[in-house]
């Protein structure tokens, strides 16, 4: 079994072998194969990939990060700035090894690193199914509404020490 503790997470670039990535979710495979590069060029989202130092071209996992505004009933009646993890996927041969957690932690850290310059209230994800929803809920994400697959995680608790509050 491969030790994934030495993974590096870097911005997607032309050297990454995107076509070889497969996670068994067609929409996520299709995105990294065909759409991710276009989204970067059009400044719609940033894509970060996980790779092993000894095999830096092989994409072991990835996530996309962009911004959006959300309406929260418990806050004033105006949109609140947030960071969206649009997609998060782990290759089929690396699933169950904690890489999804590593990617999520990296996304939160990257967001926190810019939140001193740009106001960002929360992280947001759209859960594809109940398994995905459960994955994010174990890290403190909660539903925005009963009728939406959208989950959010306020960033305020992470400001002093990003990862002592959640597993």
Backbone as a printed PyTorch tensor [residue, N CA C, xyz], in Angstrom:
tensor([[[  0.8440,  -1.1920,   0.0000],
         [  0.0000,   0.0000,   0.0000],
         [  0.8860,   1.2520,   0.0000]],

        [[  0.5300,   2.2020,  -0.7980],
         [  1.2850,   3.4380,  -0.9310],
         [  1.0870,   4.3240,   0.2890]],

        [[  2.1630,   4.9710,   0.7250],
         [  2.0820,   5.9250,   1.8190],
         [  1.8230,   7.3040,   1.2200]],

        [[  0.6240,   7.8030,   1.4110],
         [  0.2290,   9.0650,   0.8050],
         [  0.5430,  10.2760,   1.6870]],

        [[  1.2240,  10.0890,   2.8000],
         [  1.5350,  11.2100,   3.6940],
         [  2.4420,  12.2530,   3.0490]],

        [[  3.2030,  11.8480,   2.0510],
         [  4.1290,  12.7890,   1.4150],
         [  3.5310,  13.4830,   0.1930]],

        [[  2.2390,  13.3630,   0.0130],
         [  1.5720,  14.0210,  -1.1100],
         [  1.8870,  15.5110,  -1.1530]],

        [[  1.9920,  16.0300,  -2.3570],
         [  2.0910,  17.4730,  -2.5420],
         [  0.8220,  17.9200,  -3.2590]],

        [[  0.3130,  19.0720,  -2.8660],
         [ -0.8960,  19.6180,  -3.4910],
         [ -0.5010,  20.9350,  -4.1300]],

        [[ -0.6570,  20.9900,  -5.4470],
         [ -0.1900,  22.1320,  -6.2400],
         [ -1.2550,  22.5380,  -7.2490]],

        [[ -1.1590,  23.7520,  -7.7870],
         [ -2.0940,  24.1460,  -8.8460],
         [ -1.9410,  23.2340, -10.0650]],

        [[ -3.0390,  22.8990, -10.6880],
         [ -3.0350,  22.1080, -11.9150],
         [ -2.2320,  22.8410, -12.9800]],

        [[ -1.3920,  22.0910, -13.6950],
         [ -0.6410,  22.6910, -14.8010],
         [ -0.5900,  21.7190, -15.9720]],

        [[  0.0400,  22.1450, -17.0560],
         [  0.0580,  21.3640, -18.3010],
         [  0.8080,  20.0420, -18.1780]],

        [[  1.6570,  19.8880, -17.1770],
         [  2.4150,  18.6400, -17.0470],
         [  1.5990,  17.5190, -16.3960]],

        [[  0.5210,  17.8480, -15.7220],
         [ -0.2840,  16.8220, -15.0580],
         [ -1.0320,  15.9670, -16.0860]],

        [[ -1.0300,  14.6650, -15.8590],
         [ -1.6730,  13.7090, -16.7640],
         [ -3.1470,  13.5520, -16.3930]],

        [[ -3.9340,  14.5530, -16.7870],
         [ -5.3470,  14.5850, -16.4190],
         [ -6.1450,  13.4310, -17.0140]],

        [[ -5.8090,  13.0260, -18.2280],
         [ -6.5750,  11.9850, -18.9210],
         [ -6.4820,  10.6260, -18.2230]],

        [[ -5.4660,  10.4250, -17.4120],
         [ -5.2920,   9.1540, -16.7050],
         [ -6.0470,   9.0980, -15.3830]],

        [[ -6.6430,  10.2150, -14.9630],
         [ -7.3510,  10.2620, -13.6790],
         [ -8.7230,   9.6050, -13.8120]],

        [[ -9.0410,   8.7110, -12.8740],
         [-10.3680,   8.0770, -12.8270],
         [-10.7570,   7.8640, -11.3700]],

        [[-11.9750,   8.3290, -11.0290],
         [-12.4580,   8.1840,  -9.6490],
         [-13.7720,   7.4140,  -9.5720]],

        [[-14.2530,   6.9270, -10.6970],
         [-15.5190,   6.1810, -10.7850],
         [-16.7590,   7.0590, -10.6710]],

        [[-16.6110,   8.3750, -10.8220],
         [-17.7480,   9.2810, -10.9360],
         [-17.5530,  10.0140, -12.2640]],

        [[-18.3710,   9.6730, -13.2360],
         [-18.1730,  10.1660, -14.6030],
         [-18.0640,  11.6900, -14.6770]],

        [[-18.9140,  12.4090, -13.9530],
         [-18.9030,  13.8800, -14.0210],
         [-17.5810,  14.4470, -13.4950]],

        [[-17.0190,  13.8430, -12.4540],
         [-15.7520,  14.3200, -11.8940],
         [-14.5700,  13.9560, -12.7930]],

        [[-14.6240,  12.7740, -13.3970],
         [-13.5890,  12.3890, -14.3550],
         [-13.6330,  13.3160, -15.5700]],

        [[-14.8140,  13.5130, -16.1020],
         [-14.9930,  14.3630, -17.2830],
         [-14.4970,  15.7860, -17.0150]],

        [[-14.7670,  16.2980, -15.8320],
         [-14.3630,  17.6620, -15.5020],
         [-12.8420,  17.8110, -15.5710]],

        [[-12.1060,  16.9390, -14.9030],
         [-10.6410,  17.0660, -14.8910],
         [-10.0650,  16.7960, -16.2800]],

        [[-10.6880,  15.8980, -17.0430],
         [-10.1960,  15.5710, -18.3840],
         [-10.3970,  16.7160, -19.3650]],

        [[-11.5750,  17.3640, -19.3270],
         [-11.9430,  18.2840, -20.4130],
         [-12.2300,  19.7250, -20.0120]],

        [[-12.7020,  19.9640, -18.8160],
         [-13.1980,  21.2940, -18.4600],
         [-12.2610,  22.1000, -17.5610]],

        [[-11.5000,  21.4410, -16.7160],
         [-10.6950,  22.1330, -15.6980],
         [ -9.7540,  23.1730, -16.2990]],

        [[ -9.0510,  22.8150, -17.3470],
         [ -8.1250,  23.7560, -17.9740],
         [ -8.8190,  24.9950, -18.4950]],

        [[-10.0070,  24.8110, -19.0770],
         [-10.7800,  25.9500, -19.5870],
         [-11.2390,  26.8520, -18.4480]],

        [[-11.6590,  26.2540, -17.3340],
         [-12.1000,  27.0600, -16.1890],
         [-10.9530,  27.8900, -15.6210]],

        [[ -9.7510,  27.3330, -15.6230],
         [ -8.5830,  28.0840, -15.1470],
         [ -8.3090,  29.2600, -16.0850]],

        [[ -8.2860,  28.9840, -17.3810],
         [ -8.0090,  30.0440, -18.3640],
         [ -9.0360,  31.1590, -18.2930]],

        [[-10.3030,  30.8070, -18.0670],
         [-11.3740,  31.8020, -18.0110],
         [-11.5130,  32.4280, -16.6190]],

        [[-10.6480,  32.0130, -15.6730],
         [-10.6450,  32.5350, -14.3090],
         [-11.9700,  32.2590, -13.5790]],

        [[-12.5640,  31.1190, -13.8760],
         [-13.8040,  30.7040, -13.2290],
         [-13.5110,  29.9570, -11.9380]],

        [[-12.4530,  29.1600, -11.9480],
         [-12.0420,  28.4540, -10.7350],
         [-10.5590,  28.1330, -10.8140]],

        [[-10.0200,  27.7650,  -9.6730],
         [ -8.6440,  27.2930,  -9.5770],
         [ -8.7250,  25.8100,  -9.2230]],

        [[ -7.8490,  25.0320,  -9.8310],
         [ -7.8430,  23.5960,  -9.5980],
         [ -6.5230,  23.2350,  -8.9300]],

        [[ -6.6020,  22.4590,  -7.8620],
         [ -5.4250,  21.9990,  -7.1440],
         [ -5.3970,  20.4800,  -7.1890]],

        [[ -4.2290,  19.9310,  -7.4790],
         [ -4.0940,  18.4830,  -7.6170],
         [ -3.1180,  17.9340,  -6.5910]],

        [[ -3.3990,  16.7200,  -6.1540],
         [ -2.5090,  15.9990,  -5.2460],
         [ -1.7110,  15.0090,  -6.0770]],

        [[ -0.4020,  14.9660,  -5.8160],
         [  0.4850,  14.0420,  -6.5140],
         [  1.5750,  13.5840,  -5.5560]],

        [[  2.1730,  12.4550,  -5.8730],
         [  3.3020,  11.9560,  -5.0930],
         [  4.5710,  12.6310,  -5.5950]],

        [[  5.4970,  12.9750,  -4.7010],
         [  6.7370,  13.6340,  -5.1270],
         [  7.5290,  12.8320,  -6.1620]],

        [[  7.4900,  11.5010,  -6.0690],
         [  8.2360,  10.6710,  -7.0170],
         [  7.4720,  10.4110,  -8.3220]],

        [[  6.2430,  10.8960,  -8.4100],
         [  5.4240,  10.7440,  -9.6130],
         [  4.5600,  12.0030,  -9.7830]],

        [[  5.2030,  13.1680,  -9.9740],
         [  4.4960,  14.4480,  -9.9180],
         [  3.4780,  14.6990, -11.0310]],

        [[  3.5150,  13.9270, -12.0900],
         [  2.5660,  14.1250, -13.1920],
         [  1.2440,  13.3980, -12.9590]],

        [[  1.2750,  12.3730, -12.1120],
         [  0.0790,  11.5640, -11.8590],
         [ -0.8380,  12.2620, -10.8640]],

        [[ -2.0810,  12.4920, -11.2570],
         [ -3.0720,  13.1410, -10.4060],
         [ -3.7130,  12.0810,  -9.5140]],

        [[ -3.4790,  12.1940,  -8.2050],
         [ -4.0400,  11.2530,  -7.2320],
         [ -5.3980,  11.7470,  -6.7420]],

        [[ -5.5930,  13.0690,  -6.7590],
         [ -6.8520,  13.6820,  -6.3620],
         [ -6.8360,  15.1320,  -6.7700]],

        [[ -7.9910,  15.7600,  -6.7200],
         [ -8.0530,  17.1830,  -7.0610],
         [ -9.2650,  17.8350,  -6.4230]],

        [[ -9.2250,  19.1600,  -6.3660],
         [-10.4100,  19.9350,  -5.9910],
         [-10.3950,  21.2500,  -6.7590]],

        [[-11.5850,  21.8160,  -6.9040],
         [-11.7030,  23.1390,  -7.5270],
         [-12.1320,  24.1280,  -6.4570]],

        [[-11.6640,  25.3620,  -6.6100],
         [-11.9510,  26.4050,  -5.6200],
         [-12.3270,  27.6840,  -6.3560]],

        [[-13.4320,  28.2760,  -5.9540],
         [-13.8860,  29.5430,  -6.5370],
         [-14.6670,  30.3090,  -5.4690]],

        [[-15.1980,  31.4510,  -5.8500],
         [-15.9580,  32.2570,  -4.8930],
         [-17.4280,  32.3110,  -5.2770]],

        [[-18.2500,  32.6460,  -4.3160],
         [-19.6710,  32.8610,  -4.5380],
         [-20.2350,  33.6360,  -3.3590]],

        [[-21.4770,  34.0280,  -3.4840],
         [-22.1960,  34.6720,  -2.3810],
         [-23.3650,  33.7860,  -2.0090]],

        [[-23.6330,  33.6880,  -0.7160],
         [-24.7570,  32.8740,  -0.2380],
         [-25.6690,  33.7170,   0.6360]],

        [[-26.9200,  33.3400,   0.6780],
         [-27.9030,  33.9750,   1.5620],
         [-28.0310,  33.1060,   2.8060]],

        [[-27.8910,  33.7190,   3.9680],
         [-28.0450,  33.0020,   5.2290],
         [-29.1520,  33.6530,   6.0350]],

        [[-30.1140,  32.8500,   6.4560],
         [-31.2630,  33.4100,   7.1780],
         [-30.8620,  33.9970,   8.5300]],

        [[-29.8050,  33.4730,   9.1580],
         [-29.4110,  33.9600,  10.4800],
         [-28.5700,  35.2350,  10.4280]],

        [[-28.2230,  35.6940,   9.2190],
         [-27.4340,  36.9080,   9.0660],
         [-28.2530,  37.9780,   8.3560]],

        [[-27.7750,  39.2190,   8.3330],
         [-28.5120,  40.2950,   7.6630],
         [-28.9140,  39.9170,   6.2420]],

        [[-29.9120,  40.5750,   5.7440],
         [-30.5060,  40.2520,   4.4470],
         [-29.6600,  40.7070,   3.2610]],

        [[-28.4090,  40.3400,   3.2540],
         [-27.5790,  40.5850,   2.0800],
         [-26.6420,  39.3910,   1.8970]],

        [[-26.1780,  39.1660,   0.6820],
         [-25.3210,  38.0040,   0.4340],
         [-24.0320,  38.0360,   1.2490]],

        [[-23.5610,  36.8640,   1.5970],
         [-22.3580,  36.6930,   2.3990],
         [-21.2870,  36.0400,   1.5110]],

        [[-20.0580,  36.5610,   1.5220],
         [-19.0120,  35.9790,   0.6820],
         [-18.5560,  34.6140,   1.1880]],

        [[-18.3010,  33.7210,   0.2360],
         [-17.8770,  32.3620,   0.5870],
         [-16.9320,  31.8220,  -0.4740]],

        [[-16.2440,  30.7450,  -0.1190],
         [-15.4090,  30.0060,  -1.0650],
         [-16.1190,  28.6930,  -1.3660]],

        [[-16.1770,  28.3430,  -2.6300],
         [-16.8600,  27.1310,  -3.0740],
         [-15.8610,  26.0630,  -3.4780]],

        [[-15.9600,  24.9060,  -2.8350],
         [-15.2470,  23.7300,  -3.3230],
         [-16.2160,  23.0930,  -4.3150]],

        [[-16.0200,  23.4020,  -5.5840],
         [-16.9590,  22.9510,  -6.6100],
         [-16.8870,  21.4610,  -6.8670]],

        [[-15.6890,  20.9180,  -6.8080],
         [-15.4840,  19.4960,  -7.0280],
         [-14.3330,  19.0390,  -6.1410]],

        [[-14.4200,  17.8100,  -5.6630],
         [-13.3400,  17.1900,  -4.9110],
         [-13.3960,  15.7130,  -5.2470]],

        [[-12.2840,  15.1720,  -5.7560],
         [-12.2750,  13.7710,  -6.1940],
         [-10.9340,  13.1290,  -5.8860]],

        [[-10.9780,  11.8190,  -5.6410],
         [ -9.7810,  11.0260,  -5.3620],
         [ -9.7640,   9.8650,  -6.3480]],

        [[ -8.5920,   9.5840,  -6.9240],
         [ -8.4860,   8.5010,  -7.9010],
         [ -8.9060,   7.1710,  -7.2720]],

        [[ -9.4500,   6.2930,  -8.1050],
         [ -9.9980,   5.0420,  -7.5870],
         [ -8.9550,   4.2010,  -6.8570]],

        [[ -7.6980,   4.2470,  -7.2760],
         [ -6.6720,   3.4340,  -6.6180],
         [ -6.1710,   4.0430,  -5.3170]],

        [[ -6.6510,   5.2460,  -4.9570],
         [ -6.2070,   5.8940,  -3.7230],
         [ -7.3720,   6.2010,  -2.7770]],

        [[ -8.5530,   5.7440,  -3.1150],
         [ -9.7150,   6.0180,  -2.2580],
         [ -9.6060,   5.2550,  -0.9430]],

        [[-10.1030,   5.8760,   0.1230],
         [-10.0750,   5.2540,   1.4390],
         [ -8.7560,   5.4360,   2.1780]],

        [[ -7.8840,   6.2860,   1.6610],
         [ -6.5620,   6.4940,   2.2780],
         [ -6.4230,   7.8670,   2.9330]],

        [[ -7.5160,   8.6070,   3.0600],
         [ -7.4640,   9.9130,   3.7100],
         [ -7.1220,  11.0780,   2.7940]],

        [[ -7.0660,  10.8340,   1.4980],
         [ -6.6950,  11.9020,   0.5690],
         [ -7.8040,  12.9500,   0.4560]],

        [[ -9.0560,  12.5340,   0.5180],
         [-10.1590,  13.5030,   0.4960],
         [-10.0370,  14.4840,   1.6500]],

        [[ -9.7110,  13.9750,   2.8270],
         [ -9.5090,  14.8380,   3.9950],
         [ -8.3390,  15.7850,   3.7660]],

        [[ -7.2350,  15.2670,   3.2070],
         [ -6.0730,  16.1200,   2.9270],
         [ -6.4250,  17.2360,   1.9500]],

        [[ -7.1970,  16.9070,   0.9270],
         [ -7.6000,  17.9150,  -0.0510],
         [ -8.5070,  18.9610,   0.5970]],

        [[ -9.4460,  18.5130,   1.4340],
         [-10.3380,  19.4410,   2.1170],
         [ -9.5540,  20.3680,   3.0490]],

        [[ -8.6300,  19.8260,   3.8070],
         [ -7.8020,  20.6360,   4.7050],
         [ -7.0090,  21.6640,   3.8990]],

        [[ -6.4550,  21.2350,   2.7650],
         [ -5.6960,  22.1540,   1.9180],
         [ -6.5860,  23.2870,   1.4070]],

        [[ -7.8040,  22.9590,   0.9930],
         [ -8.7310,  23.9850,   0.4980],
         [ -9.0530,  25.0020,   1.5910]],

        [[ -9.2820,  24.5260,   2.7990],
         [ -9.5800,  25.4310,   3.9100],
         [ -8.3660,  26.3030,   4.2260]],

        [[ -7.1770,  25.7000,   4.2570],
         [ -5.9610,  26.4810,   4.5300],
         [ -5.7290,  27.5410,   3.4660]],

        [[ -5.9120,  27.1920,   2.1980],
         [ -5.7290,  28.1720,   1.1190],
         [ -6.7320,  29.3190,   1.2600]],

        [[ -7.9480,  28.9790,   1.6120],
         [ -8.9840,  30.0030,   1.7770],
         [ -8.6570,  30.9010,   2.9590]],

        [[ -8.2580,  30.3070,   4.0690],
         [ -7.8800,  31.1110,   5.2340],
         [ -6.7040,  32.0250,   4.9270]],

        [[ -5.7830,  31.5740,   4.0840],
         [ -4.5960,  32.3780,   3.7890],
         [ -4.9270,  33.6520,   3.0250]],

        [[ -6.0470,  33.6710,   2.3030],
         [ -6.4350,  34.9040,   1.5930],
         [ -7.5390,  35.6620,   2.3230]],

        [[ -8.0760,  35.0800,   3.3790],
         [ -9.2290,  35.7090,   4.0400],
         [ -8.8700,  36.9580,   4.8390]],

        [[ -7.5850,  37.2300,   5.0270],
         [ -7.1950,  38.4990,   5.6370],
         [ -7.2640,  39.6460,   4.6400]],

        [[ -7.1380,  39.3260,   3.3520],
         [ -7.2040,  40.3440,   2.3090],
         [ -8.5840,  40.4390,   1.6520]],

        [[ -9.2740,  39.3220,   1.5910],
         [-10.5930,  39.2660,   0.9600],
         [-11.5520,  38.6130,   1.9540]],

        [[-12.6510,  39.2770,   2.2350],
         [-13.6040,  38.7350,   3.2060],
         [-14.2290,  37.4420,   2.6810]],

        [[-14.1030,  36.3880,   3.4720],
         [-14.7170,  35.0960,   3.1590],
         [-15.3040,  34.5620,   4.4530]],

        [[-16.6130,  34.4330,   4.4940],
         [-17.2950,  34.0210,   5.7170],
         [-17.2650,  32.5050,   5.9210]],

        [[-17.3920,  31.7460,   4.8220],
         [-17.5680,  30.3010,   4.9620],
         [-17.0430,  29.5440,   3.7550]],

        [[-16.8450,  28.2450,   3.9520],
         [-16.6000,  27.3010,   2.8550],
         [-17.9560,  26.7230,   2.4850]],

        [[-18.1650,  26.4740,   1.2060],
         [-19.4230,  25.9170,   0.7210],
         [-19.1240,  24.7400,  -0.2010]],

        [[-19.9430,  23.6990,  -0.1150],
         [-19.8690,  22.5500,  -1.0250],
         [-21.2870,  22.1540,  -1.4200]],

        [[-21.4110,  21.5060,  -2.5590],
         [-22.6740,  20.9220,  -2.9870],
         [-22.5180,  19.4100,  -2.9250]],

        [[-23.2200,  18.7780,  -2.0030],
         [-23.1070,  17.3240,  -1.8270],
         [-23.8080,  16.6100,  -2.9790]],

        [[-23.0810,  15.7140,  -3.6460],
         [-23.6300,  14.9750,  -4.7850],
         [-24.6060,  13.8880,  -4.3510]],

        [[-24.3970,  13.3470,  -3.1430],
         [-25.2380,  12.2540,  -2.6510],
         [-25.0840,  12.1660,  -1.1320]],

        [[-25.7370,  11.1960,  -0.5290],
         [-25.6890,  11.0630,   0.9330],
         [-24.2860,  10.7240,   1.4370]],

        [[-23.5190,   9.9330,   0.6800],
         [-22.1500,   9.6130,   1.1040],
         [-21.2910,  10.8670,   1.1260]],

        [[-21.4210,  11.6770,   0.0900],
         [-20.6660,  12.9280,   0.0240],
         [-21.0930,  13.8530,   1.1530]],

        [[-22.3940,  13.9290,   1.3850],
         [-22.9080,  14.7710,   2.4660],
         [-22.3250,  14.3240,   3.8070]],

        [[-22.3030,  13.0290,   4.0480],
         [-21.7450,  12.4930,   5.2880],
         [-20.2670,  12.8060,   5.4420]],

        [[-19.5210,  12.7560,   4.3350],
         [-18.1000,  13.0870,   4.3660],
         [-17.8970,  14.5080,   4.8760]],

        [[-18.6340,  15.4560,   4.3100],
         [-18.4630,  16.8530,   4.7100],
         [-19.0200,  17.1280,   6.1060]],

        [[-20.1120,  16.4710,   6.4610],
         [-20.6960,  16.6940,   7.7930],
         [-19.7380,  16.2650,   8.9100]],

        [[-18.9200,  15.2460,   8.6820],
         [-17.9730,  14.8160,   9.7290],
         [-16.9250,  15.8860,  10.0240]],

        [[-16.7870,  16.8750,   9.1340],
         [-15.8500,  17.9660,   9.3450],
         [-16.5500,  19.2560,   9.7820]],

        [[-17.8400,  19.1630,  10.0990],
         [-18.5500,  20.3120,  10.6370],
         [-19.4220,  21.0740,   9.6530]],

        [[-19.4740,  20.6430,   8.3910],
         [-20.3520,  21.3060,   7.4260],
         [-21.8070,  21.0290,   7.7950]],

        [[-22.6720,  22.0220,   7.6050],
         [-24.0980,  21.8640,   7.8630],
         [-24.8930,  22.3390,   6.6580]],

        [[-26.1340,  21.8800,   6.5590],
         [-26.9920,  22.2270,   5.4250],
         [-27.3730,  23.7020,   5.4700]],

        [[-27.3780,  24.3320,   4.2930],
         [-27.8690,  25.7090,   4.1970],
         [-29.3800,  25.7400,   4.3320]],

        [[-30.0440,  24.7300,   3.7740],
         [-31.4970,  24.6160,   3.9100],
         [-31.8770,  23.1460,   3.7330]],

        [[-33.0830,  22.8080,   4.1440],
         [-33.5360,  21.4210,   4.0370],
         [-33.7040,  20.9740,   2.5920]],

        [[-33.9620,  21.9260,   1.7010],
         [-34.2570,  21.5750,   0.3100],
         [-33.0550,  21.6850,  -0.6170]],

        [[-31.8670,  21.9030,  -0.0830],
         [-30.6910,  22.1220,  -0.9080],
         [-29.5790,  21.1390,  -0.5710]],

        [[-28.8270,  20.6890,  -1.5760],
         [-27.6610,  19.8350,  -1.3010],
         [-26.4450,  20.6580,  -0.8440]],

        [[-26.6100,  21.9630,  -0.7530],
         [-25.5130,  22.8700,  -0.4110],
         [-25.2410,  22.8470,   1.0920]],

        [[-23.9690,  22.6550,   1.4430],
         [-23.5160,  22.6460,   2.8340],
         [-22.5330,  23.7870,   3.0310]],

        [[-22.4230,  24.2660,   4.2710],
         [-21.4560,  25.3350,   4.5290],
         [-20.7580,  25.1260,   5.8610]],

        [[-19.5920,  25.7520,   5.9700],
         [-18.7680,  25.6720,   7.1660],
         [-18.2280,  27.0580,   7.4510]],

        [[-18.7120,  27.7350,   8.5080],
         [-18.1670,  29.0560,   8.8500],
         [-16.6700,  28.9480,   9.1550]],

        [[-15.8960,  29.9250,   8.7180],
         [-14.4430,  29.8970,   8.8970],
         [-13.9580,  30.5190,  10.2040]],

        [[-14.8020,  31.2570,  10.8780],
         [-14.4010,  31.9500,  12.1100],
         [-13.7100,  31.0260,  13.1230]],

        [[-14.2310,  29.8170,  13.3820],
         [-13.5780,  28.9480,  14.3760],
         [-12.1540,  28.5390,  13.9970]],

        [[-11.7860,  28.6440,  12.7250],
         [-10.4710,  28.2090,  12.2710],
         [ -9.4210,  29.3180,  12.3110]],

        [[ -9.8120,  30.5350,  12.6090],
         [ -8.8920,  31.6600,  12.4840],
         [ -7.6430,  31.5230,  13.3440]],

        [[ -7.7680,  31.0500,  14.5760],
         [ -6.6000,  30.9490,  15.4460],
         [ -5.8140,  29.6620,  15.2040]],

        [[ -6.5060,  28.5490,  15.1050],
         [ -5.8510,  27.2650,  14.8910],
         [ -6.7230,  26.4370,  13.9730]],

        [[ -6.3960,  26.3720,  12.6890],
         [ -7.2690,  25.8070,  11.6900],
         [ -7.7670,  24.3920,  11.9350]],

        [[ -7.0150,  23.5240,  12.6150],
         [ -7.4630,  22.1460,  12.6240],
         [ -7.4740,  21.4920,  13.9860]],

        [[ -7.8000,  22.2840,  15.0140],
         [ -7.9840,  21.6700,  16.3200],
         [ -9.4590,  21.4730,  16.6190]],

        [[-10.3340,  22.0560,  15.8080],
         [-11.7590,  21.9920,  16.0850],
         [-12.4560,  20.7940,  15.4340]],

        [[-11.8550,  20.2170,  14.3770],
         [-12.4960,  19.1220,  13.6500],
         [-11.4520,  18.0490,  13.3710]],

        [[-11.9210,  16.8060,  13.1050],
         [-10.9760,  15.7040,  12.8550],
         [-10.1110,  15.9630,  11.6380]]])
